[in-house]
Amino acid sequence: MSIPAATATDLHGTVRITTDEERAAVLAVFERHGTPLPEGAVSVVFAYPGHGVGERHSHLSGCTSQMLLLSAASGQLSRLGVTVAAASTEPPEKHAHLGALSRSVARFTADDAALVPHTDVDEGRFLLRWTMVLGGSRDGLLVTGITDSVAHTRAVIDRLTADRLRDWAEAAGTGTGAATSGVTATYANGADSLGIVAFEAGVPLVAKVGPRAVIDAETAFVAEVNTGLMAQGHPPLFPVLHGVHHEGAQATSLMEQVEPLTLDNVVFADKAKFVLADEALPALEPHLRLLRVLYTSTARAQRPTVADYLFRERFHAVVEHEGFVATFRSFFPGWDPGTVLGADVVLPTGGRLSGYTPMTRWLDEASAALLPDSGCLVHGDVHLKNMLRRGDGSPVFVDPRTVWDGRDRPDIGFGDPSYDFATLLHSALPMSGLLQAVADGTSEALLPELPAAPDGTLDLSGLTAPFTVDGNLARFEERLLAGLGPDTEPRVLRARLYVGAANALAGWLKYERALATPQTWLAVYAYVLWYLDRARTELA
């Protein structure tokens, strides 16, 4: 076996190749721990003896600092698609104080430890401090006898980062083994990505890491859309794809780097991002025109297979999803979800809305009138955060969505343009504002006092977000409707737009980490009902 050159001086320890027995032992322990290391992708395992052991045996000291470094390594390497894990002989209660980080620590029994670098002392057997790399060009690298854990961890991060960027540069065709300047920027993950970073490799590139099935479907769709538009003399809708790097069940798309300023930082009049600015429509117009070109050039008289799911069925699927169940349980312990979903909701305007259960029951009956008889290629998630500009000011979109909730479909990318515009509407009000509150740490102020568990009524009158349509939002909605063409009855188009916005919002109810607080969850929930009520009014 051959690995890129590394010396004891480089990595602050003794470097050798992992034995088959050591590899098998490590893989087995993490499998048993419930966090199996991925096949084909890169993993790095940092081993340490255990907290408090160094107080009795000085040569085993430094475990606390090792875990702090593990946190840093995880943050830097995981966004590159490198799995970072820890191994120790200490029982789980010894590192419970580490919070979420403690879940990444797999325990080695005395028998497990006998198969990897360890030491036996009077009170038992402990792992020595060592680091193992599995997968990639350094597969099988083992560092023992670590002399400086801080310098060692930093060196491992640097080596694996350099390896990663070199492999990506090769996949992008920007030069075999091309030297890069390191990661130049990191971006927030989307729902289907593990990491998104920018780097230089002859040209500025952005790498998006995710599940191979997702990345392959996305890149195939991106290539299809961009090729079609460019053949007609239009700019590509998405960043130009330079290549794809595959490794096991994981893949990385390598694309053109565009200006990082997303349009949610452009179109609002207020820092809270709830009120559209007067210049919002002119700022959005180039993006809307490019979408229109995509729609008209790919239209065909065929109902998208995803239509019924997005305009009806998904509302039922969301509340049965394990993510929804877990998020609800975390935010509202002791509350009964069925009671909440069935309760009327009181808004800050004084309006009273039917609950989720009766509203979706109405939609089951009304949805037949909403389903389109034609479709076209669509973006699938026209969220303001997915809308950017190139250096020349031309419009560009990122993060298309072709599959919802993991449901496969035969006509990937083929949908109804009103759902694209519905996701844009939900981004204009309220999602950009709610996500901004989460980012600012002010989401609890969205509802200063949480309501009591509902008994027929869920009182959300204390919400501070707006539930009215001002002039700029009204003009924005009219522009979206005009972009959908004259072929459908206006009230049906408008209802379709509102149901789509409610659907996009309902999807967020599954994501505890993204919403962060019960206040944000309740705000999203209220807007789901608000948009569904607006749709019902249109069809009345």
N, C-alpha and C positions, 0 to 999 in steps of 0.2 A: 504494500500500500504506500502511496506517495501523497504527501500533503505539501502546500506551499511552505517555503522555508520559515521556520520560527525557531528562535534560540531561547535558552534560559534567560538571557539578558533581556530579550524582547518582551517576554511574558512574565518575568519575575518569578520563575519557578523552573522545575525540571520538565522538559517536554519529551513525550514518547507517544507511541500509538496504542490506543485502547485494545485490549485483548477481546476475543470473541466472548469469553466468559464475563468480562466486565460489562460489555455492551448488553448482553442478554440480561444480566442482573438489573441494570438500570432501567431497561425497557419494561421488564416485568414489574418492578416496583411502581413505576408511574402508571402502568396499566391497572394494577391493583388499587392505586390511589384514586382512580377515576379520572385522571388527567393524562391519557396516553400521549406520548410524543408522536408528532405526525410523521408518517412515512414519506420519504422523498424530499421533505422540506428541511430547513435548518433548525436545529434546537441547540441550546447551550444550557448545561446543568451546572450550577454552582453548589458544591457540597461544603457543609460546615459541621463541626462537632455538635454544638448545642449551647444554648444560653446558660451562662453560669459555670460551665465546665472549666473555662480558663481561669476562674478564681482559684481552682484547686490544682490545675495543671497548666502552668504558664505557656507551654508549647502549643496548647489548644485555644489560646485566648483570641479575642477579636471577632466573636460571633455577632455582636450587636452591630458593629460597623459593617460587617459583611452583609447583613440584611438590609441596611440602609443603601449599600451599594447595589444590592440586588434590585431594589426599587428603581434606582436610577437606570440600571441596565435594562430592566423591563420596559421602562418608559421610552428609552431610545431605540431598542432593538425590535420591540414588538411591532412598531409602526413600519418596520422594514420587512415584516413577515417572518421574523425570527422568533421562535418560541423560547421564552426564558423561564427556567424552572429552578427550584432549589431542592436539595436533598440533605437530610439530617437524621441522626439517630435519636434525637430527643422526642418525647411524646408531644402530641399536638397542643396540650394545655400549656406547655412551656413557651410557645410562640403565639398564643391566642391574642396577646397584646398588639400584635402586628396588624390586626384587622383583616382586610381583604387580602393583603399580601400573604397572610398565613396559609391561605388555601392553596398556594402554589408550592408549599413545602411538603414533599413526599417523605414519609418516614421509612427508614431502613431498619429492619430488625437486626439483631446480632448475627443471624444467619445470612441475611442480605449483605450486611457490612463485611462479612468475611470474604466476599467475592470481589470487593473493590478496595481501594486504599483505605486502611483503617489502623487504629491502634488499640491495644488492650492495656487497660490500667486496672488498679485494684478494684474500682467500683464498677467496671464493666467495659464494654466495647463501644468505641466511638468512631465515626467517620473522621478521617483527616480532611483538611481543607484541600479540595481539588476541583478542577473544572474540566468538563468533557463537552466536546462539540460533536454533534451527530448530524449528518447530511451536509450537502454542499461540498465545496472544494477542500474544506478542512475536516471532512468526515473522519472521525476516529481520533482526533487530536485530544490528548489528555495532558493536563498540566498538574503536577504534584509539587510538594515541597515549596509552596508559594511563600515568598519572603516578604512581600508587601502587597496586602490584599487590595489597597486603594489603587496603586499603580497597575497591579495585575488586571483588575476589573476594567479600568480605563483602557488598557491595552487590548483586552478582548473585545470591548465595544468598538474600538478603532479598527481592529483587524476585520471583524465581521462586517462592519459598515463598508470598509473598502472593498471586501470581497463582493458584497451585495451590489454596490454601485458599478463595479467592473463587470459583473455578470449582466446587469441591466444594460449597460452601455453596449455590450456585445450583442444582446438580443435586439437592441434598437438599431443596430447597424451603424453606430457612430464611431466604430473603430475597435478592433480586437484589443482587449486589455487597456482601453483608453483610460488615461489618468483622469480623475474627476476632482473637483474641489470640495467634495463632501456634500452633505445635505445642506441646502441653502434655505429651505423653508419647509414647514409642516402645515398641514391643513386638517380641519375637522373631518372626521370620518362620516361617510354616509351610512345608510342602514346596512349596506352589503359590502362594506370595505373594512379591512383590518388596519390600513394605514394609507395615507396619501402624502407624498413628499416631493419636493422639487430638488433637482440637482443639475449640475453642468457636466456634460460629456461631449464636448465638441459643439453641441447645441443645447439650449436650455430644455430640459425635459421634466415631466411630472410622471411619477410612478404611482399607480393605484394597485394595492395588494388586496386580494380577496379570494373567496372560494373559486376553484377553477371553473366549475360549471357556470357560475355567475359571470366571471370575467370573460370566458369564451363566448357566451351568449351576447354579452354587451359589446365586445369588440367586433363580433360579426355584424351586429346591427349598426354600430357606428360606421364601419366600413361601407356597408350597403347605403346608408343615408348620405354619407359624405361623397361617395362616388357618384351617386345619382344627381346630387345638387351641383357638383362641380362639372359634370358633363353638360349641364344646362347653362353653365357660365355663372353660377351663383357661388358665394363662399361656402365652405363646409359648415354644417350646423354644429359639429363637434370639433374639439381639438384634433388635429391630424394625428393618426395613429402611426407610430414608428416601429412598433414591434410588441411581442408578447413573450414573457418569460414563464415557462412552466416548470413546476416542481411538485410532484405528487398530486395531491388534491388541491393545491394552491397555485395561483397564477398571478402575474403582475402585468398590467397593461402599461405601455410606455408611450406617452403622448406629448404633443406640442405643449409647451408652457405658455399660458396666456396671462393677462393682467389679473392679479388675485382679488381685485375689488369686486365683490358681488353686488348685484343691483339692490339688495335690501339695504345697502349703505348709501344708496343714491336717491331712491324714490320717495322717501318719507320726509315729512315736514318737522317731525318731532324726534327726539333722541329715543323715545320709548318705542318708536316704530308702530304706532297704531293709526296715524293720520297721514294719508297720502299728500304729497306736495303738489302744488299747482303744475310743476314741470314733470310730474310722474309720467304722464302719457307720452310726451315727446321723448323722454328718456327710454321708454319701453318700445317705442314704435319700430325701430330697426329689428328688434327681436321678434315682434309680432308679425312683421312683413315676411321675415325669413321663414317663420313657422307656416305662414299662409302658402308660401311657395311649396314647402314640403307637402302640405295637405293636398293642394290642387294637383300636384304632379304625380301623386301616388294614389289618388282616390279610385275606388272601385265599388260597384253596387253589390256589396256583400256585408252582412252583419258580422262585426267582430265577435269572435267566440268569447271574449272577456266581457262583453257588454252587460249581460245579466249579472255577472259576478260583481261588477263595479257599481251598477245602479240598483242592486237589490241584495243579492246573496251575501256579499261581504259584510254587511251590517250584522248579520247573524253569526258569521264566522268569527268576527272580531271578538265578540263577547264570550265565545267558547274557546278562544285561543289561550294556550298556557301562559303566554306573556301578559294578557289582560288579567287572567285570574290571579297570577302572582303579584302584579302591580296593584290591583285592587286590594288584595289582602294586606300588602305592605302599607299602603296609604290609609286604609280605613279598617283597622282591626276591629272586629266585633260587628261590623256592618254586614248586612245581607245584600249581596249584589242584585238578587231578584227584586227586592223591595226598592232599591235605589233606581233600577232601570224602569220600574213600573210607576214611580212617583212623578207627579207634576213638578215642574220647575218654575220658580219665581225668579224673574230677571230684575236687574237694577232699574229698568224702565218701568217696573210695575207689571209688565206683561207676564202672563201665565202660559206655559207651554206644556203640551202633553209629554209624557215621559218617553224614553227610548223604546220600550216594548210596544206601547200602542202606536208610536210613530212608525216603527218598522213594520208593524202589522198593516198600517195604512199603505206603506210603500209596496208591500207584497201585492196588494190589490191594484195599485196605480201604476206599477212599473212597466206594464205592457205598453202603456201609451208613451213611455219615455225611450224605449229601446230604439236605436237607430237602425235603418235598413242599409246603410252604407258605411264605409270607413276608409281609412288611409293609414299611412305610417305616421306614428305620433312619438313624441318624446316620452311621455308617460309620467313625468314628474317635473312639471314646469314650475318649480319653486323658485322664488327670487334668489335663494342661495345657490341655485344651479344655473344662474344667468350671469355671464361675465362679458368682458370685451377684450378683443385683441389689442395689441399695441397701436394699431391703426384706427381703433375705435369701432371696428366691425363687430357685429354680435356673435356670440358663441355660447353654447350650452354645454353643461357637463352632467354626468350621472343620469343617463336615461334609465327608465324602468320598463322592462318588457314582461316581467312576471310579478304577480302579487301573491304574497304569503306562501311562496313556494309551489304554487299551483301551475303545473305545466300546461302548455297550450300549443296547438298546431300552427297558429298564425302569429309567431313571435313578432312583436313590434307593430302589429296591425290593430288599430283601435279607433276610438271616436274622438275627434278633436275637441269636443266640448269638455271631455275629461281633462285634457291638457290645460284648457283655460280655467277649469274648476280648481285645479291644483294651484294655478297662479292666483285665483281669487282667494283661496284659503290662506295663501301666503301673504296677500295684501292685508287681509283681516281674517283671523287674528294672529296667525302663526308666527310671523316675523316678530311681532310685539311680545308674544309669550316666550319665545326662545330668547329674545333679548333680555327679558326679565330673569330668566334662568341664568343666562351668562353673567348678568350683573349681580346676581345673588339677591335680587329683590322680589322674587316670585311670591313670597309669602304676603307681600303687600297687595297682590292681586285680589286677595280676599282676607282682610285683616282679622276676621273672626270666622273660624270654621263653623259650619252649621251643625245642628244636632242631627243624629241619624234620622233619616226621613220616616215619616209615618203618613204616607199618602202625598206629602209635599216635601220637596227639597228646596229649601230657601237659599237661593244664591243672589239675593237682592243686594248683598254687600260687595259684589264684584266691581272692581274699579275699571275694567276694560270696557270699551264702548260697544253698545249693541244698537247702534243707529247707523243709517246710511247718509253720510254727508255728501255735499255736491261733488267732490272729487271722486269719491268711491262710486257714486251713481254714474258719473261720466265714464269711469273705468269699466264698470259692468256693461254699459252700452257699447263701448268699443270692443269688448270681448264678444258680445253677441253679434255685432256687425261682422266680426271676423269669421263667424261660423257660417255665413252665407244666408240667402233668403229662402232656401228650399224647405225649411221646416217651420211650422206654426210658431210665432214668437213666444207664446206662453209655454209651449213645450220646450223650446230651446232654453228659456230662462229657468224653468223647473229642472231641466237636465243639468244646467250649470250649478244650481243650488244643491241638488242631490249629490253631484260630484264633489262639491266643496265639503259637504257633510261627510262623505265617504273618506276623503283625504284626511280630514280631522279625526275621524273615528280610528283610523289606523294608528294615530299617535297614542291612543289609550293603552297600547300594549307595552310602551317603552318607559319603564320606571326611571332609568338613568337619564333619558333625554328630558323628561318632564320634571324630575328632581323633587317636587313637593306635591302634596295633595291639593294645594291651591291651584297649581297649574293644571293638574288633572281635571279638577272641577270646572275650570274655565274652558278647557277644550271641550269637555262634555256639554257644557251649556251652549257653546257655539255649534256643536253637532245638531242639537235640537233646534237652534235658531235658524240654521240654514234649511233643515228639513221642514220647518214650519213655513218658511218663505216659499219653498217648493209647493207645499200643499195649498197655500193660498193661491198660487198661480194656476193650479189645476182645478180649483174649486168651481 
